[in-house]
Amino acid sequence: MSHPALDPASARRPDALDDRTGYFVVFEGGDGTGKSTQKSRLHKLLAGLPWVHPDQRIIHTREPGGTPLAENVRTLLLESPQEHITPLTEAYLFAAARASHCAEVIDPALRSGHVVVSDRFLASSVAYQGAGRQLGEDLVSRLNAPAVAGLRPDLTIVLDLDPELGAHRRRARQHSVGEDRIESAGYAFHTRLRNSFLAQAAADPVHHLVLDATGEVSDIARTIAQRVQQDLLTRALIKPTASTGPAGPPESRR
């Protein structure tokens, strides 16, 4: 399935990535898949890599969030279960938060050659509002196109998990505080969004890494580390060492 805002040919302005010399990696998947754990593991890995430039920065962020405005939207969307928010209103609010996030955080960082690691991005809106809320994945993609302004992750890591197991993990994790508005949606909702994440990954396998979230945490982290290090090597953002291996042929660099 192709989505306008996700398709490599249509998602980029003519100059979109010419001066975005950094690296953008996103963690996606349903709630309870272990994204926070793996994001923390990746943070430790990145902090110890042999960066080419000593001023290289690793920017960790999340969606919705990343800017004061977007964090306020996050509170409204996720932490106000009593609020009645229609699916279309929800989609517009996520897009508004993303517009702020992209313009103020992600785009400037990538243009400065930094690495951005985000917990969720556009694929989540396509999955949650497009498929889960049944607004239509193409509609949500088009709605978000101005917000992302050509930005597309270099790598999207999808942690895949059966929705029933995901719900069990959420209940165990949040027994004292309860689930937020979106986490508390039913099994059919979470099944639709899981299928959407997998379909998006299948449509663009070059920029996706799908991993079974029931695997050992250390094994998942190792697979992610290998992929991210190789990507950084091919972009000449880190130096090759005995542990990272050679950067590969010049023609493989993007």
C-alpha positions in Angstrom: 0.0 0.0 0.0 1.4 3.4 -1.0 0.6 6.5 1.0 1.3 10.0 -0.6 3.2 11.3 2.4 5.3 8.2 2.7 6.1 7.5 -0.9 9.8 8.3 -1.6 9.0 9.9 -5.0 6.2 12.2 -3.7 7.3 12.8 -0.1 10.3 15.0 -0.9 10.6 18.6 -2.1 13.3 19.0 -4.8 15.7 20.1 -2.2 14.2 18.1 0.6 17.2 16.0 1.6 20.0 17.7 -0.2 21.1 19.5 2.9 19.7 17.1 5.5 22.9 15.4 6.2 21.9 13.8 9.5 20.2 10.5 10.2 16.6 10.1 11.3 15.5 6.8 13.0 12.0 6.2 14.4 10.5 3.5 16.6 7.0 2.4 15.7 4.5 -0.2 16.8 1.5 -0.8 19.0 1.5 0.1 22.7 3.3 -2.3 24.9 5.8 -3.4 22.3 8.9 -2.3 24.2 9.7 0.9 22.2 10.9 2.8 25.2 13.2 -0.1 26.3 14.8 -0.3 22.8 15.1 3.4 22.4 17.0 3.5 25.7 19.3 0.7 24.5 19.9 2.6 21.2 20.7 5.8 23.2 23.5 4.0 25.0 24.9 2.6 21.8 24.9 5.9 20.0 26.6 7.6 22.9 29.6 5.3 22.6 30.1 5.4 18.8 33.2 6.9 17.1 31.5 9.9 15.5 33.3 11.7 12.7 32.5 15.1 14.0 33.2 15.9 17.7 30.1 18.2 17.9 27.8 15.4 16.7 24.5 15.5 18.6 22.0 12.8 19.3 18.5 14.2 19.7 15.9 12.0 21.4 12.3 13.1 21.0 8.8 11.8 20.8 5.4 12.2 19.1 3.2 13.9 19.9 5.7 16.1 21.6 9.2 17.5 21.2 8.2 21.2 21.5 6.2 23.1 24.2 3.2 23.4 21.8 3.3 19.7 20.8 3.7 18.6 24.5 0.5 20.6 25.3 -1.3 18.8 22.4 0.0 15.5 23.8 -1.5 16.2 27.2 -4.9 17.0 25.6 -4.8 14.0 23.3 -3.5 11.3 25.6 -4.0 12.4 29.2 -7.6 13.7 29.0 -9.8 10.6 28.7 -12.9 12.6 29.7 -12.5 14.8 26.6 -14.7 13.8 23.6 -12.4 14.2 20.6 -13.7 13.1 17.2 -11.4 11.0 15.0 -10.9 13.8 12.5 -10.2 16.4 15.2 -7.7 13.9 16.7 -6.0 13.6 13.4 -5.7 17.3 12.9 -4.3 17.8 16.4 -1.6 15.1 15.8 -0.8 16.8 12.5 -0.5 20.2 14.2 1.8 18.8 16.8 3.9 17.2 14.1 4.2 20.4 12.1 5.7 22.1 15.2 7.9 19.2 15.9 9.3 18.9 12.3 9.9 22.7 11.9 11.4 23.4 15.2 13.3 20.2 16.1 13.7 17.4 13.5 14.4 19.4 10.3 16.9 21.8 11.9 18.7 18.9 13.5 19.0 16.9 10.3 20.2 20.0 8.4 22.9 20.4 11.0 24.1 16.8 10.5 22.8 15.5 13.8 21.0 12.2 14.5 17.4 12.2 15.5 15.8 9.3 17.3 12.0 9.6 17.7 9.4 7.5 19.5 6.7 7.6 16.7 6.3 9.7 13.6 3.9 9.9 10.6 3.5 6.1 10.4 1.7 6.2 13.8 -0.9 8.7 12.5 -1.5 6.6 9.4 -1.9 3.5 11.6 -3.8 5.0 14.5 -6.1 7.6 12.9 -6.1 6.2 9.4 -6.6 2.5 10.1 -7.5 2.4 13.8 -10.0 5.2 13.7 -10.9 4.3 10.1 -10.5 7.7 8.7 -8.6 6.3 5.7 -4.8 5.9 5.5 -4.5 8.0 2.3 -6.6 10.8 3.8 -4.4 11.0 6.9 -1.2 10.9 4.8 -2.4 13.8 2.7 -3.5 15.7 5.8 0.1 15.4 7.2 2.0 16.1 4.0 2.3 19.9 4.8 3.3 19.1 8.4 6.2 16.8 7.5 7.3 19.0 4.5 9.2 16.1 2.8 10.7 14.6 6.0 10.9 10.8 5.9 12.8 8.6 8.4 16.0 6.9 7.1 15.0 3.9 9.2 11.7 3.0 10.8 11.9 0.2 13.4 8.6 -1.6 13.8 8.3 -3.7 16.9 5.5 -6.1 16.1 3.3 -7.7 18.8 0.0 -9.5 18.9 -2.6 -6.9 20.3 -3.7 -9.2 23.1 -0.2 -9.6 24.4 0.3 -5.9 24.0 -2.8 -5.2 26.1 -1.5 -7.6 28.8 1.8 -5.8 28.9 0.0 -2.4 29.2 -2.2 -3.6 32.1 0.8 -5.0 33.9 2.7 -1.7 33.4 -0.1 0.7 34.1 -2.3 -1.0 36.7 -1.9 2.0 39.0 -2.6 4.8 36.5 -4.8 3.3 33.9 -4.5 3.5 30.1 -4.7 6.7 28.0 -7.4 7.4 25.5 -5.8 5.6 22.6 -4.4 2.6 24.6 -7.9 1.9 25.9 -9.4 1.4 22.4 -10.6 -2.1 21.8 -8.9 -5.2 20.3 -10.3 -4.6 16.8 -8.7 -1.1 16.8 -5.3 -2.4 17.9 -5.5 -5.2 15.3 -6.2 -2.7 12.5 -3.2 -0.5 13.5 -0.9 -3.5 13.8 -1.9 -4.5 10.2 -1.3 -1.0 9.1 2.3 -0.8 10.5 3.1 -4.1 8.8 1.6 -3.0 5.5 3.6 0.3 5.6 6.7 -1.7 6.2 6.0 -4.1 3.4 5.5 -1.2 1.0 8.9 0.3 1.8 11.2 -2.5 3.1 14.4 -0.6 2.4 13.6 2.0 5.1 11.9 -0.4 7.5 13.1 -3.0 10.0 10.3 -5.2 11.4 11.2 -7.1 14.5 9.2 -9.6 16.7 8.7 -7.8 20.0 8.3 -11.2 21.8 12.0 -11.9 21.3 14.7 -11.4 23.9 15.3 -7.7 24.6 19.1 -8.1 24.1 18.6 -9.9 20.8 16.3 -7.2 19.5 18.7 -4.5 20.6 21.6 -6.3 18.9 19.7 -6.4 15.6 18.8 -2.7 15.8 22.4 -1.8 16.7 23.8 -3.7 13.7 21.4 -2.0 11.3 21.8 1.5 12.7 25.6 1.3 12.8 25.7 0.1 9.2 23.5 3.0 8.1 25.7 5.5 9.9 28.8 4.0 8.4 27.4 4.3 4.9 26.6 7.9 5.5 30.1 8.5 6.9 28.7 9.8 10.1 30.8 7.4 12.2 34.3 6.0 11.8 34.8 2.4 10.9 36.4 0.4 13.7 37.1 -3.3 14.4 33.7 -3.5 16.0 31.7 -1.6 13.4 33.4 -2.9 10.3 34.1 -1.2 7.0 31.8 1.5 5.7 31.2 -0.4 2.4 31.6 0.8 -1.2 31.1 4.5 -1.9 28.2 3.9 -4.2 26.2 2.5 -1.4 26.2 5.8 0.5 23.2 8.0 0.3 
